[in-house]
Amino acid sequence: MSKQQTLSQLFALDALLEPEEIEIRNTVRKFSNERIRPHVAQWFEDARLPARELAKELGTLGVLGMHLDGYGCAGMSATAYGLACLELEAVDSGIRSLVSVQGSLAMFSIHHWGSEEQKQQWLPQMATGDALGCFGLTEPDFGSNPMGMRTNAKRDGDDWILNGTKMWITNGSIADVAVVWAQTDDGIRGFVVPTDTAGFSAPEIHKKMSLRASVTSELILEDVRLPASAILPKAEGLKGPLTSLSEARFGIVFGAIGAARDCLEVAIDYSLSRDVFDKPLAGYQLTQAKIADMALEVGKGHLLAYNLGRIKDRGQVTPEQISTGKLNNVREAIAIARECRTILGANGITLEYPIIRHANNLESVLTYEGTSEVHQLTIGRALTGEAAFR
């Protein structure tokens, strides 16, 4: 019998990483496996997450806003951040979502578009996990078309008055601060909204069958009065929220392939231990064909993510390239989760194994932060020069 190789060995993935990046990856993997993996199936079944407790531990680990500079942030490379997302989502998409929304949406928006006062007030405590953030863009009737949002901000003397509703907001009901995007007379603008402001509420959304180990909420703004200093001064129009979304999508490129890798590793281990007709399931050609085909896609997904990480580290990545990564890696990850489930048979539908949980979670990842159709049209526009969104 020949020696069994790992996926990383088959594609020589570590040869593409720097020693510091491997150390960061291994540190996050160890934390994820020891602190989160033993509990996450129960959290998923119970539809709960000890988010505040976890946020402080993740802050101590240094992954919250780890790709941002200053204000208590670690200032790591984009590739290192991507590897952290990969290892977190290898355990559960909901955990990566917690980190992604905190660092790449809420913190990034304040870091990139905010005033010095806003940065000093919020970023250090968000980096440690002492304050949680959320990002309010999607509305009940406007997901893929944020330009149509109805949430509005009106001037009242020096203040702003916000009214509207946001939907499907990760961390919403547990957040200390919300970055909320609203229509104004000067176009779409972003606002930093402390969640204890009068008129702000965030009821949690229940009865989800996906991302159950994640807090998802509605945001309701009823005559929320904010001072002039609450506006993000450097963000005007859709460029503000779309730039932030591109940051978060980058983490998904890595994260989704982490979920796929976990499914494949579990399926391989199961196929070696499960006897069918007096020999291991892994010894059948049809099983090996499935494993080989999935390994190709998981390996290629890693290579695509690593390449985008290097391009981003050079400051040259484009939104179209990130769309390419998200479209491919999420689409392949959900297909791999479903195929791995077939190897486990009936055992694949139980929470004793992570595969059905990954598959359910990836249904959300497939459509949030840009549906597959939106990314297809983004790539199509890049290649043809024609916009086909309308």
C-alpha positions as CSV (number, residue, x, y, z in Angstrom):
1,M,0.0,0.0,0.0
2,S,1.5,3.4,-1.0
3,K,1.9,6.1,1.6
4,Q,-1.2,8.3,2.0
5,Q,-0.6,12.0,1.1
6,T,-2.5,15.0,2.3
7,L,-4.1,17.5,0.0
8,S,-1.4,20.1,1.0
9,Q,1.3,17.7,0.0
10,L,-0.4,16.8,-3.3
11,F,-0.4,20.4,-4.4
12,A,2.7,21.5,-2.5
13,L,0.7,24.3,-1.0
14,D,3.1,25.2,1.9
15,A,5.8,25.9,-0.7
16,L,3.8,28.9,-1.8
17,L,3.6,30.4,1.7
18,E,6.1,32.3,3.9
19,P,7.1,30.8,7.2
20,E,5.2,33.6,9.1
21,E,2.1,32.8,7.1
22,I,2.3,29.1,7.9
23,E,2.7,30.0,11.6
24,I,-0.4,32.2,11.5
25,R,-2.3,29.6,9.7
26,N,-1.3,26.9,12.2
27,T,-2.1,29.1,15.2
28,V,-5.6,29.8,13.9
29,R,-6.1,26.2,13.0
30,K,-5.1,25.0,16.5
31,F,-7.4,27.6,18.1
32,S,-10.3,26.6,15.8
33,N,-9.9,22.9,16.4
34,E,-9.4,23.1,20.1
35,R,-11.8,25.9,21.1
36,I,-14.5,25.9,18.5
37,R,-14.8,22.5,16.8
38,P,-15.8,20.5,19.9
39,H,-18.8,22.8,20.4
40,V,-19.9,24.1,17.1
41,A,-22.3,21.3,16.1
42,Q,-24.2,21.9,19.3
43,W,-24.2,25.6,18.7
44,F,-25.6,24.9,15.2
45,E,-28.3,22.6,16.5
46,D,-29.2,25.1,19.3
47,A,-29.0,28.1,16.9
48,R,-26.9,30.0,19.3
49,L,-23.3,31.4,19.4
50,P,-21.4,32.7,22.5
51,A,-20.3,35.6,20.2
52,R,-19.2,38.0,22.8
53,E,-17.0,35.5,24.6
54,L,-15.6,34.2,21.3
55,A,-15.0,37.8,20.0
56,K,-12.7,38.5,23.0
57,E,-10.8,35.3,22.4
58,L,-10.5,36.0,18.7
59,G,-9.3,39.5,19.6
60,T,-6.6,38.0,21.9
61,L,-5.7,35.8,19.0
62,G,-5.2,38.9,16.9
63,V,-7.5,38.1,14.0
64,L,-10.1,40.9,14.3
65,G,-9.1,43.5,11.8
66,M,-5.8,41.8,11.4
67,H,-5.2,43.1,7.9
68,L,-5.6,46.8,9.0
69,D,-2.8,49.0,10.2
70,G,-2.7,50.9,13.5
71,Y,-5.3,51.5,16.2
72,G,-4.5,48.2,17.8
73,C,-4.8,46.2,14.6
74,A,-2.1,43.6,13.7
75,G,-1.3,45.0,10.3
76,M,-0.9,41.5,8.7
77,S,-0.8,40.8,5.0
78,A,-4.0,40.1,3.0
79,T,-2.7,36.5,2.4
80,A,-2.3,35.9,6.2
81,Y,-5.8,37.2,6.8
82,G,-7.1,35.0,4.1
83,L,-5.5,32.0,5.7
84,A,-7.1,32.8,9.0
85,C,-10.5,33.0,7.2
86,L,-9.8,29.6,5.6
87,E,-9.0,27.9,9.0
88,L,-12.0,29.5,10.7
89,E,-14.5,28.5,8.0
90,A,-13.0,25.0,7.9
91,V,-14.7,24.7,11.3
92,D,-17.8,26.7,10.5
93,S,-18.9,29.5,8.1
94,G,-20.6,31.3,11.0
95,I,-17.3,31.8,12.8
96,R,-15.7,33.2,9.8
97,S,-18.7,35.5,9.3
98,L,-18.3,36.9,12.8
99,V,-14.6,37.7,12.1
100,S,-15.3,38.9,8.5
101,V,-18.2,41.3,9.4
102,Q,-16.2,42.7,12.4
103,G,-12.9,43.2,10.5
104,S,-13.7,43.5,6.8
105,L,-17.0,45.4,6.9
106,A,-17.4,47.3,10.1
107,M,-13.8,48.0,11.1
108,F,-12.6,48.4,7.5
109,S,-15.4,51.0,6.8
110,I,-14.3,53.1,9.8
111,H,-10.6,52.6,9.1
112,H,-10.9,53.4,5.4
113,W,-13.7,56.0,5.3
114,G,-13.9,57.3,8.9
115,S,-12.6,60.4,10.7
116,E,-9.7,60.2,13.1
117,E,-12.1,60.7,16.0
118,Q,-14.2,57.7,14.8
119,K,-11.1,55.5,14.3
120,Q,-9.7,56.3,17.8
121,Q,-13.1,55.8,19.4
122,W,-14.0,52.4,17.9
123,L,-11.1,50.6,16.3
124,P,-9.0,49.7,19.3
125,Q,-11.9,48.2,21.3
126,M,-13.1,46.4,18.2
127,A,-9.7,44.9,17.6
128,T,-9.7,43.4,21.1
129,G,-13.3,42.2,20.7
130,D,-14.5,44.4,23.6
131,A,-16.8,46.1,21.1
132,L,-18.7,44.3,18.3
133,G,-19.7,45.9,15.0
134,C,-22.2,45.2,12.2
135,F,-22.7,46.5,8.7
136,G,-26.1,47.7,7.6
137,L,-26.5,47.7,3.8
138,T,-29.0,45.0,2.7
139,E,-32.7,45.8,3.0
140,P,-35.8,43.6,2.8
141,D,-36.5,44.7,-0.8
142,F,-33.0,45.6,-1.9
143,G,-30.2,43.1,-1.8
144,S,-28.4,42.9,-5.2
145,N,-29.5,46.5,-6.0
146,P,-28.3,48.6,-3.1
147,M,-28.9,51.8,-5.1
148,G,-32.6,51.3,-4.5
149,M,-32.3,51.4,-0.7
150,R,-35.0,53.2,1.2
151,T,-33.2,53.9,4.4
152,N,-32.7,57.7,4.5
153,A,-30.9,60.3,6.5
154,K,-32.3,63.8,6.6
155,R,-30.6,67.0,8.0
156,D,-32.1,68.6,11.1
157,G,-29.9,71.5,12.0
158,D,-26.5,70.1,12.6
159,D,-27.9,66.6,13.2
160,W,-28.9,63.7,11.0
161,I,-32.2,61.8,11.4
162,L,-32.1,58.2,10.1
163,N,-35.1,56.1,9.2
164,G,-35.3,52.7,7.6
165,T,-34.8,49.0,7.9
166,K,-31.9,46.7,7.2
167,M,-32.1,42.9,6.8
168,W,-29.9,39.8,7.2
169,I,-27.3,41.7,9.3
170,T,-24.7,39.5,11.0
171,N,-23.9,40.5,14.6
172,G,-26.8,43.0,14.5
173,S,-28.5,42.3,17.8
174,I,-25.2,42.0,19.7
175,A,-23.3,44.9,18.1
176,D,-22.1,48.0,20.0
177,V,-21.8,49.9,16.8
178,A,-23.4,49.7,13.4
179,V,-22.1,51.1,10.1
180,V,-25.4,52.1,8.4
181,W,-25.7,53.2,4.7
182,A,-28.5,55.6,3.9
183,Q,-29.8,57.8,1.1
184,T,-29.2,61.5,1.6
185,D,-29.8,64.5,-0.6
186,D,-26.2,64.1,-1.6
187,G,-26.4,60.4,-2.5
188,I,-25.6,57.4,-0.4
189,R,-23.6,58.0,2.7
190,G,-22.4,55.9,5.6
191,F,-23.0,56.6,9.3
192,V,-21.4,55.3,12.5
193,V,-24.4,54.5,14.8
194,P,-23.9,53.4,18.4
195,T,-26.5,50.8,19.0
196,D,-27.7,52.3,22.3
197,T,-28.9,55.4,20.4
198,A,-32.6,56.0,20.9
199,G,-34.7,54.7,18.0
200,F,-32.3,51.9,17.1
201,S,-33.4,48.3,17.6
202,A,-32.1,45.0,16.2
203,P,-34.4,42.0,16.6
204,E,-32.7,38.7,15.9
205,I,-33.9,36.5,13.0
206,H,-34.8,33.0,13.9
207,K,-35.8,29.7,12.2
208,K,-32.7,29.7,10.0
209,M,-31.6,26.4,8.5
210,S,-28.2,27.9,7.5
211,L,-25.6,29.8,9.5
212,R,-27.3,28.7,12.7
213,A,-24.1,29.2,14.7
214,S,-24.2,32.9,13.8
215,V,-26.2,35.9,15.0
216,T,-28.4,37.3,12.2
217,S,-30.7,40.3,12.8
218,E,-32.9,43.0,11.3
219,L,-31.9,46.6,12.0
220,I,-34.8,49.1,12.6
221,L,-34.1,52.8,12.6
222,E,-36.9,55.0,13.8
223,D,-36.0,58.7,14.0
224,V,-32.4,57.9,15.1
225,R,-30.8,61.2,15.8
226,L,-27.1,61.4,15.2
227,P,-24.6,64.3,15.5
228,A,-22.9,65.6,12.3
229,S,-19.7,63.8,13.4
230,A,-21.5,60.4,12.9
231,I,-21.1,60.5,9.1
232,L,-18.2,58.7,7.5
233,P,-16.5,61.8,5.9
234,K,-14.6,60.0,3.2
235,A,-17.3,57.7,1.8
236,E,-19.6,59.1,-0.9
237,G,-21.9,57.1,-3.1
238,L,-21.9,53.3,-3.5
239,K,-18.1,53.2,-3.7
240,G,-18.1,53.2,0.1
241,P,-20.1,50.1,0.8
242,L,-19.0,48.2,-2.3
243,T,-15.3,48.7,-1.4
244,S,-16.0,47.3,2.0
245,L,-17.9,44.3,0.5
246,S,-15.0,43.6,-1.8
247,E,-12.8,43.3,1.4
248,A,-15.2,40.8,2.9
249,R,-15.6,38.8,-0.3
250,F,-11.8,38.4,-0.4
251,G,-12.1,36.5,2.9
252,I,-14.9,34.3,1.5
253,V,-12.6,33.2,-1.4
254,F,-10.3,31.7,1.2
255,G,-13.0,30.7,3.7
256,A,-15.2,28.7,1.4
257,I,-12.4,26.5,0.2
258,G,-11.6,25.9,3.9
259,A,-15.1,24.4,4.3
260,A,-14.6,22.3,1.2
261,R,-11.2,21.0,2.5
262,D,-12.8,20.0,5.8
263,C,-15.6,18.1,4.0
264,L,-13.1,16.3,1.8
265,E,-10.8,15.3,4.7
266,V,-13.7,14.0,6.6
267,A,-14.9,12.0,3.6
268,I,-11.5,10.5,3.0
269,D,-11.1,9.4,6.6
270,Y,-14.6,8.0,6.7
271,S,-14.1,6.0,3.4
272,L,-11.0,4.4,4.9
273,S,-12.7,3.3,8.1
274,R,-16.1,2.2,6.5
275,D,-16.1,-1.4,5.2
276,V,-18.5,-2.2,2.4
277,F,-18.6,-5.8,1.0
278,D,-15.6,-6.7,3.2
279,K,-13.2,-3.9,2.1
280,P,-12.8,-0.2,2.8
281,L,-15.1,2.1,0.9
282,A,-11.9,3.9,-0.1
283,G,-10.8,0.9,-2.0
284,Y,-13.5,1.2,-4.7
285,Q,-12.8,3.0,-8.0
286,L,-16.0,5.1,-7.9
287,T,-15.1,6.4,-4.4
288,Q,-11.5,7.2,-5.5
289,A,-12.9,9.0,-8.6
290,K,-15.0,11.2,-6.4
291,I,-12.1,11.9,-4.1
292,A,-9.8,12.7,-7.0
293,D,-12.2,15.0,-8.7
294,M,-12.9,16.9,-5.5
295,A,-9.3,17.1,-4.6
296,L,-8.6,18.8,-7.9
297,E,-11.2,21.5,-7.2
298,V,-10.1,22.0,-3.6
299,G,-6.5,22.3,-4.7
300,K,-7.3,24.7,-7.5
301,G,-9.4,26.7,-5.1
302,H,-6.4,27.1,-2.8
303,L,-4.2,28.2,-5.7
304,L,-6.7,30.8,-6.9
305,A,-7.1,32.1,-3.3
306,Y,-3.3,32.3,-2.8
307,N,-2.8,34.1,-6.1
308,L,-5.5,36.7,-5.3
309,G,-3.8,37.1,-1.9
310,R,-0.5,37.9,-3.5
311,I,-2.1,40.3,-6.0
312,K,-3.9,42.0,-3.1
313,D,-0.7,42.3,-1.1
314,R,0.7,44.2,-4.0
315,G,-2.3,46.5,-3.9
316,Q,-3.3,45.5,-7.4
317,V,-6.4,43.3,-6.9
318,T,-9.6,44.3,-8.7
319,P,-13.2,43.8,-7.7
320,E,-13.6,41.6,-10.8
321,Q,-10.8,39.3,-9.7
322,I,-12.4,39.0,-6.3
323,S,-15.7,38.2,-7.9
324,T,-14.0,35.5,-9.9
325,G,-12.6,34.0,-6.7
326,K,-15.9,34.1,-4.8
327,L,-17.9,32.7,-7.7
328,N,-15.6,29.8,-8.3
329,N,-14.7,28.8,-4.7
330,V,-18.2,29.0,-3.2
331,R,-19.7,27.2,-6.2
332,E,-17.1,24.4,-6.0
333,A,-17.3,24.2,-2.2
334,I,-21.0,23.6,-2.1
335,A,-20.8,21.0,-4.8
336,I,-18.0,19.3,-2.9
337,A,-20.0,19.3,0.4
338,R,-22.9,17.6,-1.4
339,E,-20.6,15.0,-3.0
340,C,-18.8,14.3,0.2
341,R,-22.2,13.7,1.8
342,T,-22.8,10.8,-0.6
343,I,-19.6,9.1,0.6
344,L,-20.9,9.2,4.1
345,G,-24.4,8.0,3.1
346,A,-27.0,8.4,5.9
347,N,-24.3,9.4,8.4
348,G,-23.6,12.4,6.2
349,I,-26.9,14.0,7.2
350,T,-26.2,14.0,11.0
351,L,-24.4,16.6,13.0
352,E,-22.0,13.9,14.2
353,Y,-20.1,14.9,11.1
354,P,-19.6,18.4,9.8
355,I,-20.6,17.9,6.2
356,I,-24.3,18.7,6.2
357,R,-23.6,21.7,8.4
358,H,-21.0,23.0,5.9
359,A,-23.4,22.3,3.0
360,N,-26.2,24.2,4.8
361,N,-23.9,27.1,5.6
362,L,-22.6,27.4,2.1
363,E,-26.1,27.9,0.9
364,S,-26.0,31.3,2.6
365,V,-22.4,32.0,1.5
366,L,-23.5,31.3,-2.1
367,T,-25.8,34.3,-2.1
368,Y,-24.6,36.7,0.5
369,E,-22.2,39.5,-0.3
370,G,-23.0,39.2,-4.0
371,T,-25.1,36.3,-5.5
372,S,-23.5,34.0,-8.0
373,E,-25.5,35.8,-10.7
374,V,-24.2,39.2,-9.7
375,H,-20.6,37.9,-9.9
376,Q,-21.3,36.3,-13.2
377,L,-22.5,39.6,-14.6
378,T,-19.5,41.4,-13.0
379,I,-17.1,39.0,-14.8
380,G,-19.1,39.2,-18.0
381,R,-18.9,43.0,-17.9
382,A,-15.2,42.9,-17.4
383,L,-14.7,40.6,-20.4
384,T,-17.2,42.2,-22.8
385,G,-17.3,45.8,-21.7
386,E,-21.1,45.6,-21.6
387,A,-23.1,46.0,-18.4
388,A,-26.0,43.5,-18.3
389,F,-27.3,44.2,-14.8
390,R,-30.5,45.8,-16.0
